[in-house]
Amino acid sequence: MDIVDPAVNDYLLSHCTPADDLLRELAAETRNSFPGSAGMQISHDEGAFLTMLVRLTGARQAVEVGVFTGYSSICIARGLPEDGRLLACDVSDEWTSVARRYWKQAGLADRIDLRIAPALETLRSLPAEPSIDFAFVDADKVGYPLYYEELVTRLRPGGLIVLDNVLRAGRVLDPACQEEADVAMRRVNDTVVADERVDSVMLPVRDGVTIARRR
């Protein structure tokens, strides 16, 4: 979703670090192989934003909820040091089979631990102590409130949680939009801004991105 003027959007895209050949190839394969779902893939400017956030945070332990074909995983893993690790959560073998190929091509397969299972189960199986440095959530919107709570309790001070699609194409602003995903997104948005454990900012990037930093 573009929530700014198309001309401004084009200018923004042309003035950030461009995607390399591997990411462009992955984006093209995703469009061709999964045309009905390709919109779930993040754009290259958001990918560059994730890599920068991971590096700025000095993250070593990262979690991703919602892998799809692996574009965002690559962007996150590239920001980690060589001994860093990304726990990638998804339920689709079909989509993540593409991700695995590209992780290997990118030389990042040894940094990414893929768990094919409901993400909530995976998150709840993690140690309770705060050890996560960075988390990115871009999955089923109904699950966002639960994913956020499981992650924020395990986030170390100074760590970040990044939530994607927090505007739901503007549906969160419309009281007439009462789909389960709309209600869940309003709930998590309200939870984050009122959560005394974090400082947060919502940015008009693509379909809306919230960044929450653990105090």
Contacts in CASP RR format, 6 or more apart in sequence:
PFRMAT RR
TARGET T0000
AUTHOR 0000-0000-0000
METHOD contacts of the structure
MODEL  1
MDIVDPAVNDYLLSHCTPADDLLRELAAETRNSFPGSAGMQISHDEGAFL
TMLVRLTGARQAVEVGVFTGYSSICIARGLPEDGRLLACDVSDEWTSVAR
RYWKQAGLADRIDLRIAPALETLRSLPAEPSIDFAFVDADKVGYPLYYEE
LVTRLRPGGLIVLDNVLRAGRVLDPACQEEADVAMRRVNDTVVADERVDS
VMLPVRDGVTIARRR
1 167 0 8 1.000
1 169 0 8 1.000
1 206 0 8 1.000
1 207 0 8 1.000
2 9 0 8 1.000
2 206 0 8 1.000
3 167 0 8 1.000
3 170 0 8 1.000
3 204 0 8 1.000
3 206 0 8 1.000
3 207 0 8 1.000
3 208 0 8 1.000
4 12 0 8 1.000
4 204 0 8 1.000
12 45 0 8 1.000
13 43 0 8 1.000
13 44 0 8 1.000
13 45 0 8 1.000
16 44 0 8 1.000
16 45 0 8 1.000
16 48 0 8 1.000
16 49 0 8 1.000
17 48 0 8 1.000
18 44 0 8 1.000
19 27 0 8 1.000
19 44 0 8 1.000
19 48 0 8 1.000
22 74 0 8 1.000
22 102 0 8 1.000
22 105 0 8 1.000
22 106 0 8 1.000
23 44 0 8 1.000
23 71 0 8 1.000
23 74 0 8 1.000
23 75 0 8 1.000
25 102 0 8 1.000
26 69 0 8 1.000
26 70 0 8 1.000
26 71 0 8 1.000
26 74 0 8 1.000
26 98 0 8 1.000
26 102 0 8 1.000
27 41 0 8 1.000
27 44 0 8 1.000
27 71 0 8 1.000
29 69 0 8 1.000
29 98 0 8 1.000
30 38 0 8 1.000
30 41 0 8 1.000
30 68 0 8 1.000
30 69 0 8 1.000
30 71 0 8 1.000
30 98 0 8 1.000
31 38 0 8 1.000
33 69 0 8 1.000
33 98 0 8 1.000
34 69 0 8 1.000
34 95 0 8 1.000
37 68 0 8 1.000
37 95 0 8 1.000
40 68 0 8 1.000
40 138 0 8 1.000
41 68 0 8 1.000
41 69 0 8 1.000
41 71 0 8 1.000
41 72 0 8 1.000
42 50 0 8 1.000
42 71 0 8 1.000
42 72 0 8 1.000
42 75 0 8 1.000
42 138 0 8 1.000
42 164 0 8 1.000
42 206 0 8 1.000
43 206 0 8 1.000
45 205 0 8 1.000
46 72 0 8 1.000
46 164 0 8 1.000
46 205 0 8 1.000
46 206 0 8 1.000
46 209 0 8 1.000
47 71 0 8 1.000
47 72 0 8 1.000
47 75 0 8 1.000
48 75 0 8 1.000
49 205 0 8 1.000
49 209 0 8 1.000
50 72 0 8 1.000
50 75 0 8 1.000
50 76 0 8 1.000
50 136 0 8 1.000
50 162 0 8 1.000
51 75 0 8 1.000
51 76 0 8 1.000
51 78 0 8 1.000
51 79 0 8 1.000
53 134 0 8 1.000
53 160 0 8 1.000
53 162 0 8 1.000
53 211 0 8 1.000
54 62 0 8 1.000
54 76 0 8 1.000
54 78 0 8 1.000
54 79 0 8 1.000
54 80 0 8 1.000
54 134 0 8 1.000
55 79 0 8 1.000
57 133 0 8 1.000
57 134 0 8 1.000
57 158 0 8 1.000
57 159 0 8 1.000
57 160 0 8 1.000
58 81 0 8 1.000
58 133 0 8 1.000
59 79 0 8 1.000
59 80 0 8 1.000
59 84 0 8 1.000
59 133 0 8 1.000
59 134 0 8 1.000
59 159 0 8 1.000
59 160 0 8 1.000
60 80 0 8 1.000
60 81 0 8 1.000
60 83 0 8 1.000
60 84 0 8 1.000
60 85 0 8 1.000
60 133 0 8 1.000
61 84 0 8 1.000
61 85 0 8 1.000
61 87 0 8 1.000
61 131 0 8 1.000
61 132 0 8 1.000
61 133 0 8 1.000
61 134 0 8 1.000
62 76 0 8 1.000
62 77 0 8 1.000
62 80 0 8 1.000
62 84 0 8 1.000
62 85 0 8 1.000
62 86 0 8 1.000
62 87 0 8 1.000
62 132 0 8 1.000
62 133 0 8 1.000
62 134 0 8 1.000
62 135 0 8 1.000
62 136 0 8 1.000
63 86 0 8 1.000
63 87 0 8 1.000
63 89 0 8 1.000
63 123 0 8 1.000
63 132 0 8 1.000
63 134 0 8 1.000
63 135 0 8 1.000
63 136 0 8 1.000
63 151 0 8 1.000
64 72 0 8 1.000
64 73 0 8 1.000
64 76 0 8 1.000
64 86 0 8 1.000
64 87 0 8 1.000
64 88 0 8 1.000
64 89 0 8 1.000
64 135 0 8 1.000
64 136 0 8 1.000
64 137 0 8 1.000
64 138 0 8 1.000
65 89 0 8 1.000
65 119 0 8 1.000
65 123 0 8 1.000
65 135 0 8 1.000
65 136 0 8 1.000
65 137 0 8 1.000
65 138 0 8 1.000
65 139 0 8 1.000
65 147 0 8 1.000
65 151 0 8 1.000
66 72 0 8 1.000
66 88 0 8 1.000
66 89 0 8 1.000
66 90 0 8 1.000
66 119 0 8 1.000
66 137 0 8 1.000
66 138 0 8 1.000
66 139 0 8 1.000
67 73 0 8 1.000
67 88 0 8 1.000
67 89 0 8 1.000
67 90 0 8 1.000
67 92 0 8 1.000
67 95 0 8 1.000
67 96 0 8 1.000
67 99 0 8 1.000
67 114 0 8 1.000
68 90 0 8 1.000
68 92 0 8 1.000
68 95 0 8 1.000
68 99 0 8 1.000
68 138 0 8 1.000
69 95 0 8 1.000
69 96 0 8 1.000
69 98 0 8 1.000
69 99 0 8 1.000
69 102 0 8 1.000
70 88 0 8 1.000
70 96 0 8 1.000
70 98 0 8 1.000
70 99 0 8 1.000
70 102 0 8 1.000
70 103 0 8 1.000
72 136 0 8 1.000
72 138 0 8 1.000
73 86 0 8 1.000
73 88 0 8 1.000
73 99 0 8 1.000
73 103 0 8 1.000
73 108 0 8 1.000
73 112 0 8 1.000
74 102 0 8 1.000
74 103 0 8 1.000
74 106 0 8 1.000
74 108 0 8 1.000
76 86 0 8 1.000
76 134 0 8 1.000
76 136 0 8 1.000
77 86 0 8 1.000
77 103 0 8 1.000
77 106 0 8 1.000
77 108 0 8 1.000
77 111 0 8 1.000
77 112 0 8 1.000
78 106 0 8 1.000
78 108 0 8 1.000
80 86 0 8 1.000
80 111 0 8 1.000
82 111 0 8 1.000
84 111 0 8 1.000
85 111 0 8 1.000
85 112 0 8 1.000
85 113 0 8 1.000
86 111 0 8 1.000
86 112 0 8 1.000
86 113 0 8 1.000
87 113 0 8 1.000
87 115 0 8 1.000
87 122 0 8 1.000
87 126 0 8 1.000
88 96 0 8 1.000
88 99 0 8 1.000
88 112 0 8 1.000
88 113 0 8 1.000
88 114 0 8 1.000
88 115 0 8 1.000
89 115 0 8 1.000
89 117 0 8 1.000
89 119 0 8 1.000
89 122 0 8 1.000
89 123 0 8 1.000
89 139 0 8 1.000
90 96 0 8 1.000
90 114 0 8 1.000
90 115 0 8 1.000
90 116 0 8 1.000
90 119 0 8 1.000
90 139 0 8 1.000
91 116 0 8 1.000
91 117 0 8 1.000
91 118 0 8 1.000
91 119 0 8 1.000
92 116 0 8 1.000
93 116 0 8 1.000
96 114 0 8 1.000
96 116 0 8 1.000
99 114 0 8 1.000
100 109 0 8 1.000
100 114 0 8 1.000
103 109 0 8 1.000
103 112 0 8 1.000
115 122 0 8 1.000
119 139 0 8 1.000
119 147 0 8 1.000
120 143 0 8 1.000
120 146 0 8 1.000
120 147 0 8 1.000
120 150 0 8 1.000
123 147 0 8 1.000
123 150 0 8 1.000
123 151 0 8 1.000
123 154 0 8 1.000
124 150 0 8 1.000
126 132 0 8 1.000
126 150 0 8 1.000
126 154 0 8 1.000
127 154 0 8 1.000
128 153 0 8 1.000
128 154 0 8 1.000
129 154 0 8 1.000
130 153 0 8 1.000
130 154 0 8 1.000
130 155 0 8 1.000
130 156 0 8 1.000
130 157 0 8 1.000
130 214 0 8 1.000
131 154 0 8 1.000
131 156 0 8 1.000
132 151 0 8 1.000
132 154 0 8 1.000
132 155 0 8 1.000
132 156 0 8 1.000
132 159 0 8 1.000
133 155 0 8 1.000
133 156 0 8 1.000
133 159 0 8 1.000
133 160 0 8 1.000
134 159 0 8 1.000
134 160 0 8 1.000
134 161 0 8 1.000
134 162 0 8 1.000
135 151 0 8 1.000
135 155 0 8 1.000
135 160 0 8 1.000
135 161 0 8 1.000
135 162 0 8 1.000
136 161 0 8 1.000
136 162 0 8 1.000
136 164 0 8 1.000
137 144 0 8 1.000
137 147 0 8 1.000
137 148 0 8 1.000
137 151 0 8 1.000
137 161 0 8 1.000
137 162 0 8 1.000
137 163 0 8 1.000
137 164 0 8 1.000
138 164 0 8 1.000
138 165 0 8 1.000
139 147 0 8 1.000
140 181 0 8 1.000
141 165 0 8 1.000
141 168 0 8 1.000
141 181 0 8 1.000
141 182 0 8 1.000
141 184 0 8 1.000
141 185 0 8 1.000
142 180 0 8 1.000
142 181 0 8 1.000
142 184 0 8 1.000
143 184 0 8 1.000
144 163 0 8 1.000
144 184 0 8 1.000
144 185 0 8 1.000
144 187 0 8 1.000
144 188 0 8 1.000
145 184 0 8 1.000
145 187 0 8 1.000
145 188 0 8 1.000
145 191 0 8 1.000
148 161 0 8 1.000
148 163 0 8 1.000
148 188 0 8 1.000
148 191 0 8 1.000
148 192 0 8 1.000
148 212 0 8 1.000
149 191 0 8 1.000
151 161 0 8 1.000
152 161 0 8 1.000
152 195 0 8 1.000
152 197 0 8 1.000
152 198 0 8 1.000
152 212 0 8 1.000
152 214 0 8 1.000
155 161 0 8 1.000
155 214 0 8 1.000
156 214 0 8 1.000
157 214 0 8 1.000
157 215 0 8 1.000
158 213 0 8 1.000
158 214 0 8 1.000
158 215 0 8 1.000
159 213 0 8 1.000
159 214 0 8 1.000
160 211 0 8 1.000
160 212 0 8 1.000
160 213 0 8 1.000
160 214 0 8 1.000
161 198 0 8 1.000
161 211 0 8 1.000
161 212 0 8 1.000
161 214 0 8 1.000
162 209 0 8 1.000
162 210 0 8 1.000
162 211 0 8 1.000
162 212 0 8 1.000
163 188 0 8 1.000
163 192 0 8 1.000
163 209 0 8 1.000
163 210 0 8 1.000
163 212 0 8 1.000
164 206 0 8 1.000
164 207 0 8 1.000
164 208 0 8 1.000
164 209 0 8 1.000
165 185 0 8 1.000
165 206 0 8 1.000
165 207 0 8 1.000
165 208 0 8 1.000
166 172 0 8 1.000
166 185 0 8 1.000
166 188 0 8 1.000
166 189 0 8 1.000
166 202 0 8 1.000
166 207 0 8 1.000
166 208 0 8 1.000
166 209 0 8 1.000
166 210 0 8 1.000
167 173 0 8 1.000
167 204 0 8 1.000
167 207 0 8 1.000
167 208 0 8 1.000
168 177 0 8 1.000
168 181 0 8 1.000
168 182 0 8 1.000
168 185 0 8 1.000
168 207 0 8 1.000
169 207 0 8 1.000
171 177 0 8 1.000
171 179 0 8 1.000
171 182 0 8 1.000
171 185 0 8 1.000
172 182 0 8 1.000
172 185 0 8 1.000
172 186 0 8 1.000
172 189 0 8 1.000
189 202 0 8 1.000
189 210 0 8 1.000
192 198 0 8 1.000
192 200 0 8 1.000
192 210 0 8 1.000
192 212 0 8 1.000
193 200 0 8 1.000
193 202 0 8 1.000
195 212 0 8 1.000
196 215 0 8 1.000
197 214 0 8 1.000
197 215 0 8 1.000
198 212 0 8 1.000
198 213 0 8 1.000
198 214 0 8 1.000
198 215 0 8 1.000
199 212 0 8 1.000
199 213 0 8 1.000
199 215 0 8 1.000
200 210 0 8 1.000
200 211 0 8 1.000
200 212 0 8 1.000
200 213 0 8 1.000
201 210 0 8 1.000
201 211 0 8 1.000
202 208 0 8 1.000
202 209 0 8 1.000
202 210 0 8 1.000
203 209 0 8 1.000
203 210 0 8 1.000
203 211 0 8 1.000
END
